[in-house]
Amino acid sequence: MTNLERHIRHGGETLLRIPGLPSKVKRDLRDLLNVSSVHPSPKSEQAVKLLGLYERSVKIIATNPHRSNTISHTAEQALHSKLSDELQTLITELDFEGESGEVLMDIRAKLLVGVTPDTLLELTLEVLRLVVEGTTHERKKSEQFLDQINRSLVTHLKSTKQSIQQNQNYLSHRQEMNQEFNALMARSNKILQEEQDYTLLKSGLTPLLAQLTALSERLTHAEQREKALIERMEYIHNQAESLYESTQDYRCQLEDQAHRVLQDPLTKVYNRAAFHNRLELEYHRWIKNQHPLRLVLLDIDNFKTLNKNFGYSAGDKALKIIAKTIQKELSETDTVARFSGEEFMIIMPDRAEQESYLLVQTILRQIARLPFKFKDKHLTITLSAASTAFQEGNTPEECIEQVYKTLQKAKKSGPNQVSWK
């Protein structure tokens, strides 16, 4: 059983034990658990996250014994708001097109307006169902392609084997006819040399000429067969080229998919998974070489207000422009990733502290100068920044935790601030 399947089954069984769960959610949950197998895919990480959201959402209802659609306690309101925000962020990380993409955008619009805990549960399950269906669809497409390639290879190998066998048979026949032709020529030369009488010479050569004529006809037929074999082998060659092109197209699709697995579909910078992979590499380089290594966390100020006042399409547009602006200021050795909804994380290796500080200040100035306009209203969007450098004994997890604590200090001083450590 795969890790993804274990999480789905564990989450589903946990939910089924929750008392007072709506009947519709139970039916949908049983349908989900009836999925026989779920294989890892580029979206499996989101599926696991969604299951975590789903289980946490249940806790909201479980702590409310009266099953009210309103949340009375401030802590529960904060948790509900956080769950809704995280689900919105996860939706932006799902690279779905067509009808599934439209469904996701509808769910995201509902979350932006605000939903009840029951509805949040149902929407989370719906997103999870889309992920599982998308995973299953991709797996089936891969299986179909591999089955097609396998059948084509079997046919190709069979045809090639037959052609090689025929070619060997034709070669053997041609060798026999060449030997026969040489024997006839030798007999003809002997008759010409030994017979002086014209009548005897003619009677001796006549049967030989008849045999030569028959041999010529056999050679003509052999040439026709060999010509047909050449045409067949050319056809096989063309089929092999077509098969090669198909595999190359599929390889390009896989490479594109592998690239998209590491890329945030909205902003086109690295996603969180790619960030952790790159940080691990830079961390091991830092251990070996002890070169400067710094993390920078950038957070968009008042981003939730922007979404609520102008819609998530405005927030998406801002994220795209901000990501592009950040990336423009960085070098090839730096790494920027969308770390969460409105947060970007930068890895800066091999930079002096003063150089890194000035670069972060430049990024903040460039963002503040961007001419944003939503619903005929001009806005200034700013970032808050925090940074920490790797010190002896640090781990990547410790540095990430430290940079978040540093960001909280920056936020207390207001927007467009830098907290440096």
C-alpha positions as CSV (number, residue, x, y, z in Angstrom):
1,M,0.0,0.0,0.0
2,T,1.5,3.4,-1.0
3,N,2.1,6.3,1.5
4,L,-0.7,8.3,-0.2
5,E,-3.2,5.4,0.1
6,R,-2.3,4.9,3.8
7,H,-3.0,8.5,4.6
8,I,-6.3,8.4,2.7
9,R,-7.4,5.2,4.5
10,H,-6.3,6.4,7.9
11,G,-8.0,9.8,7.4
12,G,-11.1,8.2,6.2
13,E,-11.4,5.7,9.0
14,T,-10.7,8.4,11.5
15,L,-13.5,10.5,10.1
16,L,-16.0,7.7,10.1
17,R,-15.5,7.3,13.8
18,I,-16.5,11.0,14.4
19,P,-20.0,11.2,15.9
20,G,-22.5,13.5,14.2
21,L,-20.7,13.6,10.9
22,P,-23.2,14.7,8.1
23,S,-24.6,11.8,6.2
24,K,-23.6,13.3,2.8
25,V,-20.0,13.5,4.0
26,K,-20.1,9.9,5.2
27,R,-21.5,8.7,1.8
28,D,-18.8,10.7,-0.1
29,L,-16.2,9.4,2.3
30,R,-17.2,5.7,1.7
31,D,-17.1,6.3,-2.0
32,L,-13.6,7.7,-1.7
33,L,-12.4,4.7,0.4
34,N,-13.7,2.3,-2.2
35,V,-10.9,3.5,-4.6
36,S,-8.9,0.3,-4.9
37,S,-5.5,1.8,-5.3
38,V,-3.8,5.1,-5.5
39,H,-0.3,5.5,-6.9
40,P,2.1,8.3,-6.3
41,S,2.0,11.2,-8.7
42,P,3.1,14.8,-8.9
43,K,0.0,15.7,-6.9
44,S,0.4,13.1,-4.1
45,E,1.9,15.6,-1.7
46,Q,-1.1,17.9,-2.1
47,A,-3.4,14.9,-1.4
48,V,-1.6,14.2,1.9
49,K,-1.8,17.9,2.9
50,L,-5.5,17.9,2.1
51,L,-6.1,14.8,4.2
52,G,-4.4,16.7,7.1
53,L,-6.7,19.6,6.5
54,Y,-9.7,17.3,6.3
55,E,-8.9,15.7,9.7
56,R,-8.2,19.0,11.3
57,S,-11.5,20.4,9.9
58,V,-13.4,17.6,11.6
59,K,-12.0,18.7,15.0
60,I,-13.9,22.0,14.5
61,I,-17.2,20.2,14.3
62,A,-16.2,17.7,17.0
63,T,-15.6,20.5,19.5
64,N,-19.1,21.9,18.8
65,P,-21.6,19.5,20.2
66,H,-24.7,21.4,19.1
67,R,-23.6,21.1,15.4
68,S,-24.2,24.8,14.8
69,N,-23.2,26.3,11.5
70,T,-21.7,29.2,13.4
71,I,-18.4,29.2,15.4
72,S,-18.7,30.9,18.7
73,H,-15.2,30.8,20.1
74,T,-12.4,33.0,18.9
75,A,-9.9,30.2,18.7
76,E,-12.2,28.1,16.6
77,Q,-12.8,31.1,14.3
78,A,-9.1,31.6,13.9
79,L,-8.6,27.9,13.1
80,H,-11.5,27.9,10.6
81,S,-10.0,30.9,8.9
82,K,-6.6,29.3,8.8
83,L,-8.0,26.1,7.3
84,S,-9.9,28.1,4.7
85,D,-6.8,30.1,3.8
86,E,-4.6,27.0,3.6
87,L,-7.1,25.3,1.3
88,Q,-7.1,28.3,-1.0
89,T,-3.3,28.2,-1.1
90,L,-3.3,24.5,-1.9
91,I,-5.8,25.1,-4.8
92,T,-3.3,27.5,-6.4
93,E,-0.7,24.7,-6.2
94,L,-2.8,22.3,-8.1
95,D,-2.1,22.5,-11.8
96,F,-5.5,21.4,-13.1
97,E,-7.0,22.4,-16.5
98,G,-10.4,22.0,-18.1
99,E,-13.5,21.2,-16.0
100,S,-11.5,20.2,-12.9
101,G,-9.7,23.6,-13.0
102,E,-13.0,25.4,-13.2
103,V,-14.4,23.4,-10.2
104,L,-11.3,24.4,-8.2
105,M,-11.7,28.1,-9.1
106,D,-15.4,27.9,-8.0
107,I,-14.3,26.3,-4.7
108,R,-11.7,29.0,-4.2
109,A,-14.3,31.7,-4.8
110,K,-16.6,30.2,-2.2
111,L,-13.7,30.1,0.3
112,L,-12.9,33.7,-0.3
113,V,-16.5,34.8,0.5
114,G,-16.6,32.5,3.6
115,V,-18.1,29.1,4.3
116,T,-19.4,27.2,7.3
117,P,-17.4,24.4,8.9
118,D,-19.7,21.8,7.3
119,T,-19.2,23.3,3.8
120,L,-15.4,23.6,4.4
121,L,-15.4,19.8,5.1
122,E,-17.3,19.1,1.9
123,L,-15.2,21.4,-0.2
124,T,-12.0,19.8,1.2
125,L,-13.3,16.4,0.3
126,E,-14.2,17.6,-3.2
127,V,-10.7,19.0,-3.8
128,L,-9.3,15.7,-2.5
129,R,-11.5,13.7,-4.8
130,L,-10.3,15.8,-7.8
131,V,-6.7,15.1,-6.8
132,V,-7.3,11.4,-6.6
133,E,-9.2,11.4,-9.9
134,G,-6.4,13.4,-11.5
135,T,-3.9,10.9,-10.2
136,T,-5.8,7.9,-11.4
137,H,-6.3,9.6,-14.8
138,E,-2.6,10.3,-15.2
139,R,-1.7,6.7,-14.2
140,K,-4.1,5.3,-16.7
141,K,-2.8,7.5,-19.5
142,S,0.8,6.3,-18.7
143,E,-0.4,2.7,-18.7
144,Q,-2.1,3.1,-22.0
145,F,0.9,4.7,-23.6
146,L,3.2,2.0,-22.2
147,D,0.8,-0.7,-23.4
148,Q,0.8,0.9,-26.9
149,I,4.6,1.1,-27.0
150,N,4.8,-2.5,-25.9
151,R,2.5,-3.8,-28.6
152,S,4.3,-1.7,-31.2
153,L,7.7,-3.1,-30.1
154,V,6.4,-6.7,-30.2
155,T,5.0,-6.2,-33.7
156,H,8.2,-4.4,-34.8
157,L,10.5,-7.2,-33.4
158,K,8.3,-9.9,-35.0
159,S,8.4,-8.2,-38.4
160,T,12.2,-7.6,-38.1
161,K,12.8,-11.2,-37.2
162,Q,10.7,-12.4,-40.2
163,S,12.5,-10.0,-42.5
164,I,15.9,-11.2,-41.3
165,Q,14.9,-14.8,-41.9
166,Q,13.6,-14.0,-45.4
167,N,16.7,-12.1,-46.2
168,Q,18.8,-15.1,-45.2
169,N,16.7,-17.5,-47.3
170,Y,16.9,-15.1,-50.3
171,L,20.7,-14.9,-49.8
172,S,20.9,-18.7,-49.8
173,H,18.8,-19.0,-52.9
174,R,20.9,-16.4,-54.7
175,Q,24.1,-18.2,-53.8
176,E,22.7,-21.5,-55.2
177,M,21.7,-19.7,-58.4
178,N,25.1,-18.2,-58.7
179,Q,26.7,-21.6,-58.3
180,E,24.3,-23.0,-60.9
181,F,25.1,-20.1,-63.3
182,N,28.8,-20.6,-62.9
183,A,28.4,-24.3,-63.6
184,L,26.4,-23.6,-66.8
185,M,29.0,-21.1,-67.9
186,A,31.8,-23.6,-67.3
187,R,30.0,-26.3,-69.3
188,S,29.3,-23.8,-72.1
189,N,33.0,-22.8,-72.3
190,K,34.0,-26.4,-72.4
191,I,31.7,-27.2,-75.3
192,L,32.9,-24.2,-77.2
193,Q,36.5,-25.2,-76.7
194,E,36.1,-28.9,-77.5
195,E,33.5,-29.1,-80.3
196,Q,34.6,-28.1,-83.8
197,D,31.5,-29.4,-85.6
198,Y,28.8,-26.7,-85.8
199,T,25.9,-29.2,-85.6
200,L,27.4,-30.9,-82.5
201,L,28.2,-27.4,-81.0
202,K,24.6,-26.3,-81.5
203,S,23.1,-29.5,-80.1
204,G,25.4,-29.1,-77.0
205,L,24.6,-25.4,-76.4
206,T,20.8,-25.5,-77.0
207,P,19.9,-27.2,-73.6
208,L,22.4,-25.0,-71.8
209,L,20.7,-21.9,-73.3
210,A,17.4,-23.2,-72.1
211,Q,18.7,-23.7,-68.6
212,L,20.2,-20.2,-68.7
213,T,16.9,-18.8,-69.7
214,A,15.1,-20.6,-66.9
215,L,17.8,-19.4,-64.5
216,S,17.3,-15.8,-65.7
217,E,13.6,-16.0,-65.0
218,R,14.3,-17.3,-61.5
219,L,16.8,-14.5,-61.0
220,T,14.1,-12.0,-62.1
221,H,11.6,-13.5,-59.6
222,A,14.3,-13.4,-56.9
223,E,14.9,-9.7,-57.6
224,Q,11.2,-9.0,-57.3
225,R,11.0,-10.8,-54.0
226,E,14.1,-8.9,-52.7
227,K,12.6,-5.6,-53.9
228,A,9.4,-6.4,-51.9
229,L,11.6,-7.3,-48.9
230,I,13.4,-4.0,-49.2
231,E,10.1,-2.1,-49.3
232,R,8.9,-4.1,-46.2
233,M,12.1,-3.3,-44.3
234,E,11.7,0.4,-45.3
235,Y,8.2,0.3,-43.8
236,I,9.6,-1.3,-40.6
237,H,12.2,1.4,-40.5
238,N,9.5,4.1,-40.9
239,Q,7.5,2.4,-38.1
240,A,10.6,2.4,-35.9
241,E,11.1,6.1,-36.5
242,S,7.5,6.8,-35.7
243,L,7.8,4.8,-32.5
244,Y,11.0,6.7,-31.6
245,E,9.2,10.0,-32.2
246,S,6.3,8.9,-30.0
247,T,8.7,7.9,-27.2
248,Q,10.5,11.3,-27.6
249,D,7.2,13.1,-27.4
250,Y,6.3,11.2,-24.2
251,R,9.8,11.9,-22.8
252,C,9.3,15.6,-23.4
253,Q,5.9,15.3,-21.6
254,L,7.6,13.6,-18.7
255,E,10.4,16.2,-18.6
256,D,7.7,18.9,-18.7
257,Q,5.8,17.2,-15.9
258,A,9.0,16.8,-13.9
259,H,9.6,20.5,-14.3
260,R,6.1,21.4,-13.3
261,V,6.4,19.2,-10.2
262,L,9.1,21.6,-9.0
263,Q,7.3,24.7,-10.1
264,D,4.5,26.7,-8.5
265,P,1.9,26.8,-11.2
266,L,0.7,30.3,-10.4
267,T,4.0,32.2,-10.0
268,K,6.3,29.9,-12.1
269,V,9.0,30.0,-9.4
270,Y,10.0,27.0,-7.4
271,N,7.4,25.4,-5.1
272,R,8.0,24.4,-1.5
273,A,9.1,20.8,-2.3
274,A,11.7,22.1,-4.8
275,F,12.8,24.7,-2.2
276,H,13.5,22.0,0.4
277,N,15.4,19.9,-2.2
278,R,17.6,22.9,-3.2
279,L,18.1,23.9,0.5
280,E,19.3,20.4,1.3
281,L,21.9,20.6,-1.5
282,E,23.1,24.1,-0.4
283,Y,23.2,22.9,3.2
284,H,25.6,20.0,2.3
285,R,27.7,22.4,0.3
286,W,27.8,24.8,3.3
287,I,28.9,22.0,5.6
288,K,31.7,21.1,3.2
289,N,32.9,24.5,2.2
290,Q,31.7,26.8,5.0
291,H,30.8,29.5,2.5
292,P,28.1,32.1,3.5
293,L,24.6,30.7,3.3
294,R,21.5,32.8,4.1
295,L,17.7,32.4,4.1
296,V,15.4,35.3,3.3
297,L,11.6,35.2,4.0
298,L,9.5,37.7,2.2
299,D,5.8,38.2,3.2
300,I,3.3,40.4,1.3
301,D,1.8,42.9,3.7
302,N,-2.0,42.9,4.1
303,F,-2.4,40.3,1.4
304,K,-5.7,38.9,2.8
305,T,-7.2,42.4,2.7
306,L,-6.2,42.6,-1.0
307,N,-8.0,39.3,-1.7
308,K,-11.1,40.3,0.2
309,N,-11.4,43.7,-1.3
310,F,-10.6,43.0,-4.9
311,G,-11.0,39.2,-5.3
312,Y,-8.5,36.4,-5.6
313,S,-7.8,37.2,-9.3
314,A,-6.3,40.5,-8.1
315,G,-4.2,38.6,-5.5
316,D,-3.1,36.1,-8.1
317,K,-2.0,38.9,-10.4
318,A,-0.1,40.5,-7.6
319,L,1.7,37.2,-6.8
320,K,2.7,36.7,-10.4
321,I,4.2,40.2,-10.7
322,I,5.9,40.2,-7.4
323,A,7.5,36.7,-8.1
324,K,8.7,37.9,-11.4
325,T,10.2,41.1,-9.9
326,I,12.0,39.1,-7.1
327,Q,13.4,36.7,-9.6
328,K,14.6,39.5,-11.8
329,E,16.8,40.9,-9.0
330,L,18.5,37.5,-8.2
331,S,21.4,35.8,-9.7
332,E,21.6,32.2,-11.1
333,T,23.1,31.0,-7.8
334,D,20.1,32.3,-5.8
335,T,16.9,30.3,-5.4
336,V,13.4,31.8,-4.9
337,A,10.3,29.7,-4.1
338,R,6.7,30.4,-3.2
339,F,6.8,29.0,0.3
340,S,3.1,29.5,1.2
341,G,0.1,31.6,0.1
342,E,1.8,35.1,0.2
343,E,5.3,34.1,1.3
344,F,8.4,33.7,-0.7
345,M,11.7,32.1,0.5
346,I,15.1,32.9,-1.0
347,I,18.3,30.9,-0.6
348,M,21.4,33.1,-1.0
349,P,24.7,31.2,-1.1
350,D,28.1,32.7,-1.5
351,R,27.1,36.3,-0.8
352,A,28.6,38.6,1.8
353,E,26.2,39.8,4.5
354,Q,26.2,43.5,3.3
355,E,25.6,42.4,-0.3
356,S,22.7,40.2,0.8
357,Y,21.2,43.0,2.9
358,L,21.4,45.6,0.1
359,L,19.8,43.1,-2.4
360,V,16.9,42.5,0.0
361,Q,16.4,46.3,0.4
362,T,16.5,46.6,-3.4
363,I,13.8,44.0,-3.8
364,L,11.5,45.7,-1.3
365,R,12.0,49.1,-3.0
366,Q,11.2,47.6,-6.4
367,I,8.0,45.9,-5.1
368,A,6.9,49.1,-3.5
369,R,7.3,51.0,-6.8
370,L,5.2,48.6,-8.8
371,P,2.1,50.3,-10.3
372,F,-0.8,48.0,-9.2
373,K,-4.3,49.0,-10.3
374,F,-7.4,47.0,-9.3
375,K,-11.0,48.2,-10.0
376,D,-9.6,51.6,-11.1
377,K,-7.9,52.0,-7.8
378,H,-4.1,52.5,-7.6
379,L,-2.4,50.5,-4.8
380,T,1.0,50.2,-3.3
381,I,2.0,46.7,-2.2
382,T,4.8,46.2,0.2
383,L,6.8,43.3,1.6
384,S,8.1,42.5,5.0
385,A,11.4,40.7,5.1
386,A,13.3,38.6,7.5
387,S,16.7,36.9,7.1
388,T,19.0,34.6,9.0
389,A,22.4,33.1,8.2
390,F,23.5,29.5,8.8
391,Q,25.8,29.2,11.8
392,E,27.8,26.3,13.1
393,G,25.5,23.5,14.2
394,N,22.4,24.8,12.4
395,T,20.1,22.5,10.4
396,P,17.8,23.6,7.6
397,E,14.7,23.1,9.8
398,E,16.2,25.3,12.6
399,C,17.0,28.1,10.2
400,I,13.5,28.1,8.7
401,E,12.0,28.2,12.2
402,Q,14.4,31.0,13.1
403,V,13.6,33.1,10.0
404,Y,9.9,32.8,10.8
405,K,10.5,34.1,14.3
406,T,12.5,36.9,12.9
407,L,9.7,37.8,10.5
408,Q,7.2,38.1,13.4
409,K,9.5,40.7,14.9
410,A,9.5,42.6,11.6
411,K,5.7,42.5,11.4
412,K,5.4,44.1,14.8
413,S,7.2,47.2,13.5
414,G,4.6,47.6,10.7
415,P,4.7,47.0,6.9
416,N,7.7,47.2,4.6
417,Q,10.2,46.3,7.3
418,V,13.4,44.2,7.4
419,S,14.5,42.1,10.3
420,W,18.0,40.9,10.0
421,K,19.9,38.3,11.9
